[in-house]
Amino acid sequence: MKVVISSGHGKHVRGASGYIDEVDEARLVVEQVALQLRASGVGVTTFHDDVSQSQGENLDRIVDFHNSKTRDLDISVHFNAYNTTTKPMGSEVLYVSSTGHDWANLVVDAICGVSGLVNRGPKERTDLAFLNGTDEPAILIETCFVDSKADVDIYHAKFLEICNAIAGAIAGEEAVPPPATSDDALTIDQVVAIMTMAQNSAIADYDWKDRGQAPIGMTEGLAVMFAQMLKRLDTDTESVAMAMSEPIGSHEKDALSYYGIQATGRENVLRKLFTFMYGLAMRESKGNYTEGRDTTVPISDMDDPSIETEAGMFQQSWNSSGADDEMEWLLEAYRDGGRGPGYVQVFKRGITLKDTDSLGSGDGYDYQELAKSNPAFAVEMCGVGLRCLYNHWGPIKRYEVEMRPEAEELLDQVEAFIRHGAEPAPPSTDVAAAKEICMEEISAAIDDLLIRVGAVKVV
């Protein structure tokens, strides 16, 4: 089966806005659903319109893109709006053909069944350009109401369940495995506390050389991932955390050794490594996890664009994976939805989301897609690569990466909090918003409110 799924409206043709923004959230849903469908063996092409300047141009561009592809089903993801309210409004799926009705019924029942959103049912609409213009059976998903506080709270808490349900309805209920949980997962309160520490830290205000201040999401996200890897160090079978925290090695391979960094003990090495990653992320992408390839390198200069194309916050490419088997394992784990979470809703704060094409095919293509959509994957890939193949990164070889003590001070505070329950920094005014953001990656179905272990995708 082949599916084309696009987000409604566009970068310059905005949709509904309320407690959340329709365009931003539709893109999140599209990419997460696509990730789950690919894990089920469904062929998926995604599309987001970053070009159109008018509604008519936007609709034509989306319809033309769908019709240019060979597929069995067209899906457009939207969010509804009516009037700002606290009451539940619900989800509905629109259709125009009889086949579309069948799909719409499956999808809306799946969404509402796992989330608790009010089921507004499948609804026939004969006046919509997307449904009328696409050549194959089509549905338009109105995920929930952006101006309903009740709906948005459910959407935040059940984001992964909703996306998983959509994918399951398309691929077959048993085709999409339910996300797993993990004993080393961080709790909601831990994530919120770490985000607060990051917001109040000196590194949040630091003016990086030639780069300016880091986006707050990067500052928070790397601190959260450091805490995640600390907890994974406690797991005897956690080979990636062990690879990242090995004793500092040879000058020829290890970035920490190349920079003359000294540390003993796994936790100390891990802290130094994440301090280094703050500097590398700012040097390579200004902390934007959706960064695409370095366009100064012509594609014609590449022997194999699949494996040589850089992607993500650290501008790593798949040809680095031969240095350590852990990187190939990470690709499989994240691609299959068996590792995470991606902390997308943390890392995306303060950045402009980019939509760039991935090149080639196979593992290299999948690597690029994941590196630009799942920041946790990019962090783990980079962490392993820095310990065994530092010369993969030009800025490292040229000693352009800043090692800032302010970053290490933040990580020291995070470690004390995780290891010893030390009191976090006093809450900032952004804590309420931070907690709401975190909830987008939390499964309320898990009794102890552990963060889900599953891949998250965004463009």
Residue pairs with C-beta under 8 A, 6 or more apart in sequence:
1 42
1 43
1 72
1 73
1 170
1 171
2 42
2 43
2 44
2 45
2 69
2 70
2 71
2 72
2 73
3 37
3 42
3 43
3 44
3 45
3 71
3 72
3 73
3 74
3 75
3 170
4 44
4 45
4 46
4 47
4 65
4 66
4 69
4 71
4 73
4 74
4 75
5 30
5 33
5 34
5 44
5 45
5 46
5 47
5 74
5 75
5 76
5 77
6 30
6 46
6 47
6 48
6 49
6 62
6 65
6 66
6 75
6 76
6 77
7 23
7 26
7 27
7 29
7 30
7 47
7 48
7 49
7 76
7 77
8 15
8 22
8 23
8 26
8 62
8 76
8 77
8 78
8 79
8 130
8 140
9 15
9 22
9 23
9 26
9 49
9 58
9 78
10 23
10 48
10 49
10 50
10 51
10 52
10 58
10 61
10 62
11 23
11 48
11 49
11 50
11 51
12 50
12 51
12 52
12 53
13 49
13 52
13 53
13 54
13 55
13 57
13 58
14 21
14 22
14 23
15 21
15 22
15 23
15 26
15 78
15 79
16 22
16 79
16 80
16 81
16 146
16 147
17 81
17 146
18 81
18 84
18 145
18 146
18 147
18 148
18 152
19 146
19 147
19 148
19 149
19 152
20 79
20 146
20 152
20 155
21 146
22 78
22 79
22 81
22 146
24 353
25 79
25 143
25 146
25 155
26 77
26 78
26 79
26 143
27 48
27 353
27 355
27 458
27 459
28 159
28 344
28 457
28 458
29 77
29 141
29 143
29 159
29 162
29 163
29 166
30 46
30 48
30 77
30 459
31 46
31 373
31 457
31 458
31 459
32 159
32 160
32 163
32 456
32 457
32 458
33 75
33 77
33 163
33 166
33 167
33 170
34 44
34 46
34 457
35 337
35 373
35 455
35 456
35 457
36 163
36 164
36 167
36 168
36 171
36 176
36 337
37 44
37 167
37 170
37 171
37 176
38 44
38 335
39 176
39 177
39 335
39 336
39 337
40 167
40 171
40 172
40 175
40 176
41 171
41 175
42 167
42 170
42 171
42 175
43 71
45 69
45 71
46 459
47 62
47 65
47 66
48 355
48 459
49 58
49 61
49 62
50 355
51 61
52 58
52 61
59 129
59 130
59 133
60 129
62 76
62 130
63 129
63 130
63 133
63 134
66 74
66 130
66 134
66 135
66 136
66 138
67 133
67 134
67 135
71 136
72 136
72 137
73 103
73 136
73 137
73 138
73 139
73 170
74 130
74 134
74 136
74 137
74 138
74 139
75 138
75 139
75 140
75 141
75 170
76 130
76 138
76 139
76 140
76 141
77 141
77 143
78 140
78 141
78 142
78 143
79 142
79 143
79 144
79 145
79 146
80 89
80 92
80 142
80 143
80 144
80 145
80 146
81 145
81 146
81 147
82 89
82 145
82 147
82 148
83 147
84 147
85 145
85 147
85 148
85 149
85 150
86 148
86 149
86 150
87 148
87 150
88 117
88 118
88 148
88 150
88 151
88 154
89 118
89 120
89 144
89 145
89 148
89 150
89 151
90 112
90 117
90 118
90 119
90 120
90 144
90 145
90 151
91 108
91 111
91 112
91 115
91 117
91 118
91 119
91 120
91 141
91 142
91 143
91 144
92 108
92 120
92 121
92 122
92 123
92 142
93 103
93 104
93 105
93 107
93 108
93 111
93 122
93 123
93 139
93 140
93 141
93 142
94 104
94 122
94 123
94 124
94 125
94 128
94 131
94 139
94 140
94 141
94 142
95 101
95 103
95 104
95 122
95 123
95 124
95 125
95 131
95 138
95 139
95 140
96 124
96 125
96 126
96 128
96 131
96 132
96 138
97 137
97 138
99 137
100 131
100 137
100 138
100 139
101 122
101 124
103 137
103 139
103 169
103 170
104 122
104 123
104 139
105 121
105 122
106 169
106 170
107 139
107 141
107 165
107 166
107 169
107 170
108 119
108 120
108 121
108 122
108 141
109 119
109 169
110 165
110 166
110 168
110 169
110 173
111 117
111 141
111 143
111 162
111 165
111 166
112 118
112 119
113 165
114 158
114 161
114 162
114 164
114 165
115 154
115 155
115 158
115 161
115 162
115 165
116 154
116 158
117 144
117 151
117 154
117 155
117 162
120 142
125 131
125 140
126 132
128 140
130 138
130 140
131 138
131 139
131 140
141 166
143 155
143 162
144 151
144 152
144 154
144 155
145 151
145 152
146 152
153 439
155 162
155 440
156 436
156 439
156 440
157 439
157 440
157 442
157 443
157 444
158 443
158 444
158 445
159 440
159 441
160 179
160 441
160 443
160 452
160 454
160 456
161 443
161 445
164 176
164 178
164 179
164 454
167 175
167 176
168 175
168 176
177 337
179 337
179 340
179 443
179 452
179 453
179 454
180 338
180 453
180 454
181 443
181 446
181 450
181 452
181 453
182 450
182 453
183 235
184 228
184 231
184 232
184 234
184 235
184 238
185 228
185 231
185 341
185 450
185 451
185 452
185 453
186 194
186 224
186 227
186 228
186 231
186 450
186 451
187 448
187 449
187 450
187 451
188 435
188 438
188 439
188 442
188 449
188 451
190 227
190 417
190 418
191 224
191 343
191 346
191 438
191 451
192 431
192 434
192 435
192 438
193 417
193 424
194 220
194 223
194 224
194 227
194 414
194 417
194 424
195 220
195 223
195 224
195 346
195 431
195 434
195 438
196 424
196 425
196 427
196 428
196 430
196 431
196 434
197 223
197 410
197 413
197 414
197 417
197 424
197 425
198 204
198 216
198 219
198 220
198 223
198 410
199 216
199 219
199 220
199 428
199 430
199 434
200 425
200 426
200 428
201 219
201 406
201 409
201 410
201 413
201 425
202 406
202 409
202 410
203 214
203 219
203 278
203 404
203 406
203 407
203 409
203 410
204 213
204 214
204 216
204 219
205 213
206 213
206 214
206 404
206 406
207 213
208 214
208 279
208 282
208 283
208 402
209 402
211 282
211 283
211 286
212 286
214 278
214 281
214 282
214 286
214 287
215 286
215 287
215 288
215 349
215 350
215 351
216 349
216 350
217 287
217 346
217 347
217 348
217 349
217 350
217 351
218 278
218 281
218 282
218 287
218 288
218 289
218 313
218 347
218 350
218 351
219 278
219 287
219 410
220 346
220 347
220 349
220 434
221 289
221 343
221 346
221 347
221 375
221 379
222 274
222 277
222 278
222 281
222 379
223 410
223 411
223 414
224 343
224 346
225 274
225 343
225 375
225 376
225 379
225 380
226 270
226 271
226 274
226 411
226 414
226 415
227 414
227 415
227 417
227 418
228 376
229 241
229 244
229 245
229 270
229 274
229 380
229 383
230 267
230 270
230 414
230 415
230 418
230 419
231 418
232 238
232 240
232 241
233 241
233 242
233 245
233 266
233 267
233 270
235 241
239 326
239 329
240 326
240 329
240 330
240 380
240 383
240 384
241 270
242 266
243 324
243 326
243 383
243 384
243 387
243 388
244 269
244 270
244 273
244 380
244 383
244 384
244 387
245 266
245 267
245 269
245 270
245 273
246 266
246 269
246 387
247 264
247 269
248 254
248 256
248 257
248 261
248 262
248 263
248 269
249 257
249 387
249 388
250 257
251 257
251 258
253 323
253 387
253 388
253 389
253 390
254 386
254 387
254 388
254 390
255 276
255 386
255 387
255 390
255 393
255 396
256 263
256 269
256 272
256 273
256 276
256 386
256 387
258 390
258 396
259 276
259 396
259 399
259 401
259 403
261 272
261 276
261 403
263 269
263 271
263 272
267 415
267 419
271 408
271 411
271 412
271 415
272 408
273 383
273 386
273 387
274 383
274 407
274 411
275 403
275 404
275 407
275 408
275 411
276 386
276 401
276 403
277 314
277 379
277 382
277 383
277 386
278 404
278 407
279 401
279 402
279 403
279 404
279 407
280 314
280 382
280 386
280 393
280 395
280 396
280 401
281 287
281 313
281 314
282 402
283 395
283 400
283 401
283 402
284 291
284 313
284 314
284 315
284 393
284 395
285 291
285 312
285 313
285 314
285 315
287 313
287 351
288 313
288 351
288 352
288 354
289 312
289 313
289 347
289 348
289 351
289 372
289 373
289 375
289 378
290 312
290 351
290 353
290 354
290 355
290 356
290 372
290 373
290 458
290 459
291 311
291 312
291 313
291 315
291 354
291 356
291 372
292 311
292 354
292 356
292 357
292 372
293 309
293 310
293 311
293 356
293 359
293 368
294 310
294 315
299 305
299 359
302 308
302 309
304 319
304 360
304 364
305 359
305 360
305 364
306 318
306 359
306 360
306 361
306 362
306 363
306 364
306 365
307 317
307 318
307 319
307 360
307 363
307 364
308 317
308 318
308 319
308 364
309 317
309 318
309 358
309 359
309 360
309 364
309 368
310 316
310 317
311 317
311 358
311 367
311 368
311 369
311 371
311 372
312 368
312 371
312 372
312 375
312 378
313 347
313 371
313 375
313 378
313 379
313 382
314 378
314 379
314 381
314 382
314 393
315 393
316 371
316 378
316 381
316 382
316 385
316 392
316 393
317 364
317 367
317 392
318 363
318 364
318 367
318 368
319 364
320 327
320 381
320 385
320 389
320 392
321 327
321 328
321 331
321 363
321 367
323 385
323 388
323 389
323 392
324 384
324 385
324 387
324 388
324 389
326 384
327 381
327 384
327 385
328 363
330 339
330 377
330 380
330 381
330 384
331 363
331 366
331 367
331 370
333 339
334 340
334 370
334 374
334 376
334 377
334 455
335 366
335 370
335 455
337 454
337 455
338 453
338 454
339 377
339 453
339 455
340 374
340 376
340 452
340 453
340 454
340 455
340 456
341 376
341 441
341 451
341 452
341 453
341 454
341 455
341 456
342 373
342 374
342 375
342 376
342 377
342 441
342 455
342 456
342 457
343 375
343 376
343 441
343 456
344 373
344 374
344 375
344 441
344 456
344 457
344 458
345 437
345 438
345 440
345 441
345 456
346 437
346 438
346 441
347 375
348 458
349 437
353 458
353 459
354 372
354 459
355 459
356 372
358 365
358 368
358 369
358 372
359 365
359 368
360 368
367 381
369 457
370 377
370 378
370 455
370 457
371 377
371 378
371 381
372 378
372 459
373 456
373 457
373 458
373 459
374 455
374 456
374 457
376 456
377 455
385 392
386 396
390 396
390 397
391 397
395 401
413 422
413 424
413 425
416 422
417 423
417 424
441 451
441 452
441 456
442 449
442 451
442 452
443 449
443 450
443 451
443 452
446 452
